[in-house]
């Protein structure tokens, strides 16, 4: 499972090799790092007769993660394995948090509006009886 991908000087894929052999090629300056993930090296000299085994990509879809495996058809060996985490649950959680903020904002606005109405009622009830009688009298005239 700890295999390293290899490409030749023309960037054509070759058979994956063991990480120890790849380290040896890198220290002898016969290869250079092409990519860090997935770790891929490029050979500085092209092989004369490259023998490439066919690889098969196997996918295991899941509800929260999807599994990927690159399998050598000839030997059945797993060359590379990875998991992809789905963002579905994270997106749903973010939307729920946004909805909660909106709802709390609207309920606090309603509460403050109701508080303002009750404050107006309180000031009207505290008004002097003469002022309220005048306002009532002005309505009947």
Biotite code that builds the C-alpha atoms (Angstrom):
import biotite.structure as struc

atoms = struc.array([
    struc.Atom([0.000, 0.000, 0.000], chain_id="A", res_id=1, res_name="UNK", atom_name="CA", element="C"),
    struc.Atom([3.009, 2.283, 0.370], chain_id="A", res_id=2, res_name="UNK", atom_name="CA", element="C"),
    struc.Atom([3.726, 2.458, -3.346], chain_id="A", res_id=3, res_name="UNK", atom_name="CA", element="C"),
    struc.Atom([5.014, 5.498, -5.178], chain_id="A", res_id=4, res_name="UNK", atom_name="CA", element="C"),
    struc.Atom([3.804, 6.499, -8.621], chain_id="A", res_id=5, res_name="UNK", atom_name="CA", element="C"),
    struc.Atom([6.452, 6.776, -11.322], chain_id="A", res_id=6, res_name="UNK", atom_name="CA", element="C"),
    struc.Atom([6.476, 8.591, -14.659], chain_id="A", res_id=7, res_name="UNK", atom_name="CA", element="C"),
    struc.Atom([9.239, 8.608, -17.246], chain_id="A", res_id=8, res_name="UNK", atom_name="CA", element="C"),
    struc.Atom([10.907, 11.660, -18.757], chain_id="A", res_id=9, res_name="UNK", atom_name="CA", element="C"),
    struc.Atom([8.027, 12.036, -21.231], chain_id="A", res_id=10, res_name="UNK", atom_name="CA", element="C"),
    struc.Atom([5.515, 11.987, -18.339], chain_id="A", res_id=11, res_name="UNK", atom_name="CA", element="C"),
    struc.Atom([4.145, 8.570, -19.371], chain_id="A", res_id=12, res_name="UNK", atom_name="CA", element="C"),
    struc.Atom([3.033, 6.503, -16.369], chain_id="A", res_id=13, res_name="UNK", atom_name="CA", element="C"),
    struc.Atom([5.061, 3.451, -15.355], chain_id="A", res_id=14, res_name="UNK", atom_name="CA", element="C"),
    struc.Atom([4.462, 0.769, -12.750], chain_id="A", res_id=15, res_name="UNK", atom_name="CA", element="C"),
    struc.Atom([4.292, 2.013, -9.156], chain_id="A", res_id=16, res_name="UNK", atom_name="CA", element="C"),
    struc.Atom([7.319, 1.096, -7.051], chain_id="A", res_id=17, res_name="UNK", atom_name="CA", element="C"),
    struc.Atom([7.949, 0.556, -3.349], chain_id="A", res_id=18, res_name="UNK", atom_name="CA", element="C"),
    struc.Atom([8.699, 3.676, -1.321], chain_id="A", res_id=19, res_name="UNK", atom_name="CA", element="C"),
    struc.Atom([12.138, 2.374, -0.280], chain_id="A", res_id=20, res_name="UNK", atom_name="CA", element="C"),
    struc.Atom([13.229, 1.937, -3.889], chain_id="A", res_id=21, res_name="UNK", atom_name="CA", element="C"),
    struc.Atom([11.851, 5.398, -4.720], chain_id="A", res_id=22, res_name="UNK", atom_name="CA", element="C"),
    struc.Atom([13.897, 6.861, -1.853], chain_id="A", res_id=23, res_name="UNK", atom_name="CA", element="C"),
    struc.Atom([16.982, 5.140, -3.254], chain_id="A", res_id=24, res_name="UNK", atom_name="CA", element="C"),
    struc.Atom([16.347, 6.601, -6.724], chain_id="A", res_id=25, res_name="UNK", atom_name="CA", element="C"),
    struc.Atom([15.900, 10.056, -5.207], chain_id="A", res_id=26, res_name="UNK", atom_name="CA", element="C"),
    struc.Atom([19.138, 9.901, -3.175], chain_id="A", res_id=27, res_name="UNK", atom_name="CA", element="C"),
    struc.Atom([21.084, 8.657, -6.230], chain_id="A", res_id=28, res_name="UNK", atom_name="CA", element="C"),
    struc.Atom([19.670, 11.605, -8.207], chain_id="A", res_id=29, res_name="UNK", atom_name="CA", element="C"),
    struc.Atom([18.133, 9.222, -10.771], chain_id="A", res_id=30, res_name="UNK", atom_name="CA", element="C"),
    struc.Atom([14.668, 10.650, -10.094], chain_id="A", res_id=31, res_name="UNK", atom_name="CA", element="C"),
    struc.Atom([13.048, 13.870, -8.922], chain_id="A", res_id=32, res_name="UNK", atom_name="CA", element="C"),
    struc.Atom([9.805, 14.604, -7.078], chain_id="A", res_id=33, res_name="UNK", atom_name="CA", element="C"),
    struc.Atom([7.027, 15.539, -9.492], chain_id="A", res_id=34, res_name="UNK", atom_name="CA", element="C"),
    struc.Atom([4.094, 15.782, -7.107], chain_id="A", res_id=35, res_name="UNK", atom_name="CA", element="C"),
    struc.Atom([3.744, 15.461, -3.345], chain_id="A", res_id=36, res_name="UNK", atom_name="CA", element="C"),
    struc.Atom([0.192, 14.067, -3.212], chain_id="A", res_id=37, res_name="UNK", atom_name="CA", element="C"),
    struc.Atom([-0.161, 11.468, -4.503], chain_id="A", res_id=38, res_name="UNK", atom_name="CA", element="C"),
    struc.Atom([3.598, 11.143, -4.204], chain_id="A", res_id=39, res_name="UNK", atom_name="CA", element="C"),
    struc.Atom([4.951, 10.839, -7.745], chain_id="A", res_id=40, res_name="UNK", atom_name="CA", element="C"),
    struc.Atom([8.510, 10.793, -9.003], chain_id="A", res_id=41, res_name="UNK", atom_name="CA", element="C"),
    struc.Atom([9.811, 11.453, -12.504], chain_id="A", res_id=42, res_name="UNK", atom_name="CA", element="C"),
    struc.Atom([12.753, 9.434, -13.789], chain_id="A", res_id=43, res_name="UNK", atom_name="CA", element="C"),
    struc.Atom([15.639, 11.398, -15.276], chain_id="A", res_id=44, res_name="UNK", atom_name="CA", element="C"),
    struc.Atom([16.397, 8.645, -17.815], chain_id="A", res_id=45, res_name="UNK", atom_name="CA", element="C"),
    struc.Atom([13.719, 6.902, -19.838], chain_id="A", res_id=46, res_name="UNK", atom_name="CA", element="C"),
    struc.Atom([13.631, 3.066, -19.640], chain_id="A", res_id=47, res_name="UNK", atom_name="CA", element="C"),
    struc.Atom([14.133, 1.213, -22.964], chain_id="A", res_id=48, res_name="UNK", atom_name="CA", element="C"),
    struc.Atom([11.286, -1.310, -22.706], chain_id="A", res_id=49, res_name="UNK", atom_name="CA", element="C"),
    struc.Atom([8.855, -0.197, -20.000], chain_id="A", res_id=50, res_name="UNK", atom_name="CA", element="C"),
    struc.Atom([6.522, -2.962, -18.835], chain_id="A", res_id=51, res_name="UNK", atom_name="CA", element="C"),
    struc.Atom([3.293, -1.446, -17.562], chain_id="A", res_id=52, res_name="UNK", atom_name="CA", element="C"),
    struc.Atom([0.715, -3.553, -15.725], chain_id="A", res_id=53, res_name="UNK", atom_name="CA", element="C"),
    struc.Atom([-2.931, -2.507, -16.053], chain_id="A", res_id=54, res_name="UNK", atom_name="CA", element="C"),
    struc.Atom([-4.454, -0.874, -12.974], chain_id="A", res_id=55, res_name="UNK", atom_name="CA", element="C"),
    struc.Atom([-8.122, -0.726, -12.061], chain_id="A", res_id=56, res_name="UNK", atom_name="CA", element="C"),
    struc.Atom([-9.845, 2.020, -10.089], chain_id="A", res_id=57, res_name="UNK", atom_name="CA", element="C"),
    struc.Atom([-12.376, 0.695, -7.574], chain_id="A", res_id=58, res_name="UNK", atom_name="CA", element="C"),
    struc.Atom([-14.863, 3.083, -5.994], chain_id="A", res_id=59, res_name="UNK", atom_name="CA", element="C"),
    struc.Atom([-16.872, 2.429, -2.834], chain_id="A", res_id=60, res_name="UNK", atom_name="CA", element="C"),
    struc.Atom([-19.530, 5.142, -2.498], chain_id="A", res_id=61, res_name="UNK", atom_name="CA", element="C"),
    struc.Atom([-20.782, 5.815, 0.999], chain_id="A", res_id=62, res_name="UNK", atom_name="CA", element="C"),
    struc.Atom([-23.103, 8.271, 2.692], chain_id="A", res_id=63, res_name="UNK", atom_name="CA", element="C"),
    struc.Atom([-20.366, 10.299, 4.406], chain_id="A", res_id=64, res_name="UNK", atom_name="CA", element="C"),
    struc.Atom([-17.139, 9.177, 2.668], chain_id="A", res_id=65, res_name="UNK", atom_name="CA", element="C"),
    struc.Atom([-16.248, 7.594, -0.658], chain_id="A", res_id=66, res_name="UNK", atom_name="CA", element="C"),
    struc.Atom([-13.410, 5.079, -0.797], chain_id="A", res_id=67, res_name="UNK", atom_name="CA", element="C"),
    struc.Atom([-11.022, 4.882, -3.743], chain_id="A", res_id=68, res_name="UNK", atom_name="CA", element="C"),
    struc.Atom([-8.596, 2.044, -4.437], chain_id="A", res_id=69, res_name="UNK", atom_name="CA", element="C"),
    struc.Atom([-6.171, 1.552, -7.297], chain_id="A", res_id=70, res_name="UNK", atom_name="CA", element="C"),
    struc.Atom([-5.684, -2.205, -7.760], chain_id="A", res_id=71, res_name="UNK", atom_name="CA", element="C"),
    struc.Atom([-3.103, -4.024, -9.872], chain_id="A", res_id=72, res_name="UNK", atom_name="CA", element="C"),
    struc.Atom([-5.100, -6.393, -12.129], chain_id="A", res_id=73, res_name="UNK", atom_name="CA", element="C"),
    struc.Atom([-2.246, -8.882, -12.472], chain_id="A", res_id=74, res_name="UNK", atom_name="CA", element="C"),
    struc.Atom([-1.502, -9.400, -8.783], chain_id="A", res_id=75, res_name="UNK", atom_name="CA", element="C"),
    struc.Atom([-4.644, -8.078, -7.077], chain_id="A", res_id=76, res_name="UNK", atom_name="CA", element="C"),
    struc.Atom([-2.432, -5.829, -4.923], chain_id="A", res_id=77, res_name="UNK", atom_name="CA", element="C"),
    struc.Atom([-3.815, -2.488, -3.719], chain_id="A", res_id=78, res_name="UNK", atom_name="CA", element="C"),
    struc.Atom([-1.438, 0.127, -5.109], chain_id="A", res_id=79, res_name="UNK", atom_name="CA", element="C"),
    struc.Atom([-3.122, 3.257, -3.761], chain_id="A", res_id=80, res_name="UNK", atom_name="CA", element="C"),
    struc.Atom([-6.053, 3.881, -1.430], chain_id="A", res_id=81, res_name="UNK", atom_name="CA", element="C"),
    struc.Atom([-7.781, 7.098, -0.414], chain_id="A", res_id=82, res_name="UNK", atom_name="CA", element="C"),
    struc.Atom([-10.980, 8.393, 1.126], chain_id="A", res_id=83, res_name="UNK", atom_name="CA", element="C"),
    struc.Atom([-12.971, 11.401, 0.032], chain_id="A", res_id=84, res_name="UNK", atom_name="CA", element="C"),
    struc.Atom([-15.060, 13.050, 2.767], chain_id="A", res_id=85, res_name="UNK", atom_name="CA", element="C"),
    struc.Atom([-18.359, 14.417, 1.521], chain_id="A", res_id=86, res_name="UNK", atom_name="CA", element="C"),
    struc.Atom([-19.283, 17.971, 2.451], chain_id="A", res_id=87, res_name="UNK", atom_name="CA", element="C"),
    struc.Atom([-23.034, 17.296, 2.590], chain_id="A", res_id=88, res_name="UNK", atom_name="CA", element="C"),
    struc.Atom([-23.283, 17.200, 6.382], chain_id="A", res_id=89, res_name="UNK", atom_name="CA", element="C"),
    struc.Atom([-21.007, 20.237, 6.810], chain_id="A", res_id=90, res_name="UNK", atom_name="CA", element="C"),
    struc.Atom([-23.093, 22.269, 4.356], chain_id="A", res_id=91, res_name="UNK", atom_name="CA", element="C"),
    struc.Atom([-26.323, 21.253, 6.105], chain_id="A", res_id=92, res_name="UNK", atom_name="CA", element="C"),
    struc.Atom([-24.876, 22.233, 9.483], chain_id="A", res_id=93, res_name="UNK", atom_name="CA", element="C"),
    struc.Atom([-23.791, 25.652, 8.167], chain_id="A", res_id=94, res_name="UNK", atom_name="CA", element="C"),
    struc.Atom([-27.236, 26.289, 6.667], chain_id="A", res_id=95, res_name="UNK", atom_name="CA", element="C"),
    struc.Atom([-28.911, 25.272, 9.950], chain_id="A", res_id=96, res_name="UNK", atom_name="CA", element="C"),
    struc.Atom([-26.694, 27.709, 11.864], chain_id="A", res_id=97, res_name="UNK", atom_name="CA", element="C"),
    struc.Atom([-27.555, 30.507, 9.432], chain_id="A", res_id=98, res_name="UNK", atom_name="CA", element="C"),
    struc.Atom([-31.255, 29.719, 9.793], chain_id="A", res_id=99, res_name="UNK", atom_name="CA", element="C"),
    struc.Atom([-30.963, 29.812, 13.594], chain_id="A", res_id=100, res_name="UNK", atom_name="CA", element="C"),
    struc.Atom([-29.255, 33.227, 13.465], chain_id="A", res_id=101, res_name="UNK", atom_name="CA", element="C"),
    struc.Atom([-31.969, 34.607, 11.193], chain_id="A", res_id=102, res_name="UNK", atom_name="CA", element="C"),
    struc.Atom([-34.720, 33.259, 13.437], chain_id="A", res_id=103, res_name="UNK", atom_name="CA", element="C"),
    struc.Atom([-33.139, 34.640, 16.595], chain_id="A", res_id=104, res_name="UNK", atom_name="CA", element="C"),
    struc.Atom([-32.719, 38.010, 14.888], chain_id="A", res_id=105, res_name="UNK", atom_name="CA", element="C"),
    struc.Atom([-36.382, 38.132, 13.853], chain_id="A", res_id=106, res_name="UNK", atom_name="CA", element="C"),
    struc.Atom([-37.682, 37.009, 17.252], chain_id="A", res_id=107, res_name="UNK", atom_name="CA", element="C"),
    struc.Atom([-35.535, 39.594, 19.050], chain_id="A", res_id=108, res_name="UNK", atom_name="CA", element="C"),
    struc.Atom([-36.904, 42.265, 16.693], chain_id="A", res_id=109, res_name="UNK", atom_name="CA", element="C"),
    struc.Atom([-40.451, 41.145, 17.462], chain_id="A", res_id=110, res_name="UNK", atom_name="CA", element="C"),
    struc.Atom([-39.734, 41.242, 21.188], chain_id="A", res_id=111, res_name="UNK", atom_name="CA", element="C"),
    struc.Atom([-38.334, 44.752, 20.971], chain_id="A", res_id=112, res_name="UNK", atom_name="CA", element="C"),
    struc.Atom([-41.329, 45.874, 18.899], chain_id="A", res_id=113, res_name="UNK", atom_name="CA", element="C"),
    struc.Atom([-43.695, 44.427, 21.497], chain_id="A", res_id=114, res_name="UNK", atom_name="CA", element="C"),
    struc.Atom([-41.701, 46.135, 24.253], chain_id="A", res_id=115, res_name="UNK", atom_name="CA", element="C"),
    struc.Atom([-42.042, 49.435, 22.391], chain_id="A", res_id=116, res_name="UNK", atom_name="CA", element="C"),
    struc.Atom([-45.842, 48.968, 22.133], chain_id="A", res_id=117, res_name="UNK", atom_name="CA", element="C"),
    struc.Atom([-46.150, 48.262, 25.842], chain_id="A", res_id=118, res_name="UNK", atom_name="CA", element="C"),
    struc.Atom([-43.980, 51.298, 26.624], chain_id="A", res_id=119, res_name="UNK", atom_name="CA", element="C"),
    struc.Atom([-46.358, 53.483, 24.622], chain_id="A", res_id=120, res_name="UNK", atom_name="CA", element="C"),
    struc.Atom([-49.320, 51.998, 26.485], chain_id="A", res_id=121, res_name="UNK", atom_name="CA", element="C"),
    struc.Atom([-47.581, 52.648, 29.803], chain_id="A", res_id=122, res_name="UNK", atom_name="CA", element="C"),
    struc.Atom([-46.966, 56.314, 28.976], chain_id="A", res_id=123, res_name="UNK", atom_name="CA", element="C"),
    struc.Atom([-50.590, 56.711, 27.855], chain_id="A", res_id=124, res_name="UNK", atom_name="CA", element="C"),
    struc.Atom([-51.866, 55.243, 31.111], chain_id="A", res_id=125, res_name="UNK", atom_name="CA", element="C"),
    struc.Atom([-49.565, 57.525, 33.138], chain_id="A", res_id=126, res_name="UNK", atom_name="CA", element="C"),
    struc.Atom([-50.894, 60.637, 31.424], chain_id="A", res_id=127, res_name="UNK", atom_name="CA", element="C"),
    struc.Atom([-52.915, 62.992, 33.578], chain_id="A", res_id=128, res_name="UNK", atom_name="CA", element="C"),
    struc.Atom([-56.709, 62.450, 33.696], chain_id="A", res_id=129, res_name="UNK", atom_name="CA", element="C"),
    struc.Atom([-57.226, 65.990, 32.449], chain_id="A", res_id=130, res_name="UNK", atom_name="CA", element="C"),
    struc.Atom([-55.179, 65.374, 29.321], chain_id="A", res_id=131, res_name="UNK", atom_name="CA", element="C"),
    struc.Atom([-57.064, 62.190, 28.606], chain_id="A", res_id=132, res_name="UNK", atom_name="CA", element="C"),
    struc.Atom([-60.391, 63.943, 29.230], chain_id="A", res_id=133, res_name="UNK", atom_name="CA", element="C"),
    struc.Atom([-59.377, 66.676, 26.810], chain_id="A", res_id=134, res_name="UNK", atom_name="CA", element="C"),
    struc.Atom([-58.496, 64.121, 24.165], chain_id="A", res_id=135, res_name="UNK", atom_name="CA", element="C"),
    struc.Atom([-61.796, 62.320, 24.718], chain_id="A", res_id=136, res_name="UNK", atom_name="CA", element="C"),
    struc.Atom([-63.676, 65.640, 24.658], chain_id="A", res_id=137, res_name="UNK", atom_name="CA", element="C"),
    struc.Atom([-62.017, 66.628, 21.416], chain_id="A", res_id=138, res_name="UNK", atom_name="CA", element="C"),
    struc.Atom([-63.223, 63.419, 19.860], chain_id="A", res_id=139, res_name="UNK", atom_name="CA", element="C"),
    struc.Atom([-66.867, 64.141, 20.710], chain_id="A", res_id=140, res_name="UNK", atom_name="CA", element="C"),
    struc.Atom([-66.911, 67.676, 19.393], chain_id="A", res_id=141, res_name="UNK", atom_name="CA", element="C"),
])
